[in-house]
């Protein structure tokens, strides 16, 4: 896969089509891996365990979430500093899960009675969560339903969603510009060269992180990777203990690795050792895992599974596009108090692709980052990430035990409540001002 990533990077740096549409290198590598893998040309016979790589990488990725996070911020501070961003972003993600389960469940019961209805959960898992959450939720569903195809379906949705975010996002920006909705551009602007080629000029390069450990003792990068893998190993150990003493308890492995990361961070805080952890290096480690996760996720998509469910995947994908569009041009326009389109287009990309795509297209609509969208998202995500973890951990369980339609209705109501609270809270503030 490293070879494919290298070749994909060269293609990304030199082919205009990939540059103009900001196609991630990991997607290109995954497509090439799929083409030369055992399902097509069989030039590269992937390991028999390759199908499990995305889920295992997701477990390691979850171990990174809270490692190095030392800052403490209250819910009050988040609401005060981020304004409506937290409520709308969180409400939108919950609503995407709810609508997919509710409408998808009805659709499947009426038109596809032989298909397991929980497949509708893989739409928001892939679209809103990306390849990582698709692997996590798909792995949980496989375990709960004793299936093998949920992860493949989730990775398919994640790939479709990423392409929708890229191509659809540019189309939305151009449409909004023509309608006069944008505040900073008249069309999707040309991004700096580093966004187009993927290569950063020497004068624009930033530091990777700080050297917190003397290399005489241990290389600083080794130290940070060690912490990530240690948290992962602790999570696997907890999983084994639970299976021995609580065999009926179903806990997603990625949640256990995240819990292990929290416990390890608390221990390091207690030992006054957390000052030697550079969060930037932890984030870069997570970014590395994500690139390989996406590549393997695309490369190991099982075509036979996609062919079996292609009609349903197509119908659900349409729902996955319509809902974010409504959030952008109806909900975002109505509720956001300032720069509604710039803030909304970031949500569109976030709900159909990944944060990196959202940042790229936000730069296209807001080249100088004057709207404050990214800063507000970063702060709001401090709390939103916790809610996401609960979604990933418990929604598969709730969906299986209570049903898709019932769970979807509950989540849709919660998402709408977030909108209502946000609308009246900030509407009143605006009127008072």
N, C-alpha and C positions, 0 to 999 in steps of 0.2 A: 504494500500500500504506500510506503514511503516513496518508492519509485514512481508510482502513479501520481502522487501529490506533486512530485518534482516536475514531471512532464506536464501536468495540469497547470502548474504555476507558470511554466514557460509559455503555454498556450494563452493563459490569461494575460500575460504581459505583452503579447505580440498580436493577438487577433482582435480586431476592432469590435466585432459583434459582442464578444464576451466583455470587453471593456465598457462599451456603451450601455450595456444592460447590467453591469456590476455583478456578473455571475460569480459566485464564490468558487474558489479553487477546489474546495472539498466536494462540491457538487460535481464538478468536472471529473475529478478523480473517481468518485463513486460511479458515475455513468460509464467511464472507461472500464472500471473494475467489473461492472455488470456485463458489459459487452464482451470482454475477453475472459469472463469467468465460465464456470461449468454449465451455466444455463444457455450460453450461446456458443462461442467459439472454443471454449475450454482451453484457451492458451495458458491461463493461470488457474490451476486446480486449487481453489481456496481450501483451507483447512476445514475439516468436518465441524470444528468448533466455531467457525467464523460467524455463523448465525447468532451466536451468543455474545459476540464481542460488544455490540452496541449496548446491551443491557448491563454487562459487566462494567463498561466504561462509564455508563450512567451512574452506577453505584460509586465509582471512584469520584466522579464529578460532584455528586451530592456531598461527599466528604469534604469538599473544598468550600462549600457555601459559607459556613460560619468560621472557618479557620482564618485567623488574622483579623477578624472583625472585633475591634476593641471599643469603638465608639458606641456610646449609649445615647439614645435619643427616644424621647417619650412620644406616645401617640399624639398628645396635645401639640408638641413641637412640629411633628410631621404635618398635621392638619393646618397648623398656623403658617408654616413655611411653604408648603406646596400648594396651598389653596385647593382648587377643585381637582387637581391631577390625581391624587390618591383615590378619591371616590370614583371618578370616571374610569380610570385605568383598571381598578380592581373590579368595579361593577361590570365593566365590559368583558373582562375575562370570565367572570362567573356566568354572565349571561350567555356567552358563546358555548360554554359547557351545557347550560340549561336548555337552550334552544335546540342544540344538536341532539341531546338525549330525548327531549320532548317530541319534536317534529320527526326526528329520525326513528324513534320508537314507534310512532303512529304509522309512518311510511312503511317500515319493515313489516309490521303486523298486517297491514292491508295488502301490500304488493309483493312482499318477499317472506311469506310465512315460514319457509324452511331455513331462513337465515337467522343466526343468533342475534337478537336485538341489541346486545351490548356492543356490537360492532360500531354503533353510532357514537360511542364514547371515544373511539379512535380518531374521529374527525377533529374535535377540539384538542385532543392530545397531540395530534400531528400539526395542525394549523397553528394553534395558540401556543403550544408547548415546544414545538420543534422536534427534532430527532431524539433528543435526550428524554423528554417527557413521553414521547411515543414509545420508546423502548421501555421506560419505567412502567407506564400504565398498561402497555401491551403485555409485558412480562407478568404483571399482577393478574390481568384477566386470564392469561394462559394458565396460570396456576389455579385460579379460582374456578375456572370452567373446564379445566383439564383439556385445553386446546393447544395448538402449536402455531396458529396462523395470525393471532392478534398483533404481534410485533411487526410482521411483514406488512399487514394492512396499515398499521400506524406509521411505519417508515414511508409507505407510499403516500399517505396523506401529508406527511411532513415535507416530502419532496415537492408535491403539488402545491402546497401552501407557500413554500419558499419561492417558487416560480411565480405564483400569483402575487406575492408581495413585491417582487422585483418589477415585473411587467405591469401589473395593475397599479402599483404605487406611482410609477412614472406617468401612466395614463391619467390617474386622479389629479396629479399635480398640474399637468397640462390643461385638463378640463377646468380645474379650479382657477387657474390663471386666466383662462379665457372668460370665465364668469366673473372675474374681479374679486374672488375670495381670498387670494393670496395677498400678503402684506409686503413681501420683499422681492419677488420675482414676477416676471411676465410669462415665463415658461420654465419648465424643468431646467435649471441652470447647469452649466458645465462645471463639474466639480474640479477641485485641484488635481494636478497630475497624479499624485500619490493614490487618490481614490480610483483613478482610471486604470493605471498600470499595476497598482498594488505595490509599487516600489517607492520608498521614501528617500528623497534627496538628503545628502549629508547634513545640510544646514537646517533641515526640518526634523531631524531625528530626536527622539526623546529617550530619557533614561529608562532602562528595563526595570530597575529596582536598586535598592541599596544593598551593599555588602554588610551583612549583620554578623556573619560568622567568619573568623579568620581561617583562611584556607589551610593553614598549618594543622588545624584540628579537623576541619571538614569543609568541603567546598560549599559555599552558600546555597547553590542550586540543589546540591544533594540534600542539604539540611531541610529545605522546604519540600522537596519531593518526598523525603523520608516521612515528614509529618503527615502529608496527604495519604501515603500508603499505610502509615501506622493507623490513622483513623479508619481507613478502609478495612484493615485487618481486624481491628477491634469490632467493627460492625459485623464482619463475618463470624467472629467469635460469639458475639451476642446472639446472632441468628442460630448458631449451633446449640447454644445453651437453651434457647427458647424451644427449639425442636425437641430437645430431650425432656424438659420439664413441663412444657406447655405445648404438646403436639397439635392440639386443635386450634391454637392461636395463629392467625395469618397476619404477619407483619411484613410489608414490602422491604426487601433487602436494602434498597437505596435510602429508605427512611432510617434504617438502623445505622448505616454508615454516616448519614447526616447527624444523627444523635451522637454517634461516636466522635464526630468532629466537634460538636458542641462540648461534650464532656472533656475532650482533650484540650480545647481552648480554655475552659474553666480551670483545668489543672494548671495550664501554663500561666494563666492570670494569677492563680494562687501562689505559684512559685516565683512570680515577678519575672517570668521568662518571655511573656508575650511581646515585650519590647523588641525582641530579636526576630520577630516574624514580620516580613514585609508583605503586606496584602497584595501589592502589585505583582510580586512573583507568584503568589498563590493564584491570582487571577490569570496570569499568563499560563500557568500549569493547567488550569481549567480550560483556557482557550485552546491549548494544544490538544487536550482530550476531546474537546468538541469537534475540532477539525477531523480527527481520526474517527470519532463517533459518526459524524455525518457521512464520511466517505464509506465506512463499512456498512452503515445503514442503507445507503443507496445501492452499494455493490451487492448486498446480500438480499435485496428484495426478491421474493420468490414470484416469478412471473406467473406460474400456475395458479397461485392464490389470487393475484391481481386479475387474471383472466376469469376466474370463477366468480369474483365479486365486482366485476368492472362496472356493471350497470348501477349497482348501489353506490359504489365509490364515486361515480360521475354525479349522481343525484345529490349525495351528501356534500360533495365538493362545491356544487352550486350554492347550497345553503351556507357553506363555509365562506363563500365570497359575498353573498347578499348581506349577511348579518354585519360584518365589518363595514360595508358600504353605508348601511343605515346608521351605524354608530358614527361614522365620519360626517355624513351630510345631513343628518337629522338630529341625532342626540348631541353630538359634539357642537354643532352649530347653535343649538338651543341652550346648552348648559354652560359651555366654556365662556368665561367672562372676557378673556383677552386672547388674541391670536388663535381663534378657534380652529382654523384650518391647519395651521402648522402643528398644533398640539394633536389634532385628530388624525392627521396623516401618519404621525409617528405611531399612534395606536393601531391604525390599519396594518402597517407593516409588522408591528409587534404581534398582532393577532393572526397573521397569515404567514409569517416567516420567523425571523429571529431579531434580536435587538440590534445586531450589527447592520442588518438591512434597514431597520428603522432609522438608525443614525445616518446611514448613507443617504437615504432619500430625504431625511430632514435637512441635511446639508444642501440638498438640491432645492428645497423650498425655502430654506432659511440659511443662506450661505455663511453669514456672520454670526449665527446662533444668537440673534437678538431677542428671540421670543422667550428664552429661558426654559424651553421645553425639556431639554436634556438634563439640566440641573435639577428641575423639579422631579423628573422621572427618577433620577438617581436617588434622591432623598426619599421619595414616596416608596420606592422599591424596597427600602429597608424593612418596611412593614409588609408590603405586598408579597415579598418573597416567602414570608412565614405563612401567609394565607395560601400561596401556591403549593407549598409543601403539604398542607392539609388537604388540598384538592387532589394532589397526586397520591397521597397516602390512603385517603379514605373514600374518595369517590368511586373507585372500582368496587370496594366492598359494599358501599351503600347501594350502588346500581344493581349489583348482583342480587342482593338480599331484598331490596324494595321494588326493583323494576325500573326500567328506563324512563317511562312516562312520568311516574311519580317523582323520581329523583330530578328529572328535567324540569318539572313544574316547580319544585321546591327551589332549585338553583335559579331559575328564571325570576321568581318572585324576589329572591335575595338580591340578584343583580339589579332589578328595577328599584328596589328599596334604596340601594346605594345611589342611584340617579336622583331619586326623589329627595333624599337627605341632602345631597349636594346642591340640587336646584334651590331648595328653600333656604338652606344655610347661607349660600353665597348671594342669592337674590336679595335676601334681607340685608346683608352686609353692603351690597351695592346701593340699595335704596337709602340706607343710613348715611353712606358716604355722600 
